[in-house]
Amino acid sequence: MKFKLPIGDWSGDGHGKCDWYELDTDASINEVRDAYFKAKEMIPTLCPEDICSDYEENYVDLDLAQEIERTLGVTLEEWTDDSESTVSVSNNDMIAIVIAFIGVGGVKVTHNSTDSLPMLCTWGNDVKGRHISHIGYGLFY
């Protein structure tokens, strides 16, 4: 079964920015949700809903990053500020956290990365000198 994982404001009632990812599992969506809530009971301090949950909060404290690595096996890229006390969290890090978190609840989930797929639009010109700009840019406000 495939299901969508939104990273960001999927409801559009806040800042409205969201990226969508496709995940795979042999379980039903209800079994995935059951596993999520089971993990939430087991390790509430690592609930993905509470990690980077404030606007423009793309980092966690070093202690939480170490707990994520110890408990979920997800290593985050280090980004240090002046005090070297925070670690950055990317979208791919968050996907890995969610997948590992659901795994704690007993369901295996995988991510089908689309990073290697070519994009229709182009930053500059393609090999034939053509350019495709933004599609539907004005639909978002």
Buried (B, 14 or more C-beta within 10 A) or exposed (E): EEBEBEBBEBEEEEEEEEEEBEBEBEBEEEBBBBBBEBBBEEBEEBBBEEBBEEEEEBBBEBEBBBBBEEBBEBEBEEBEEEEEEBBBBBEBBBBBBBBBBBBBBEBEBEBEEEEEEEEEEEEEEEEEEEEEEEEEEEEEE
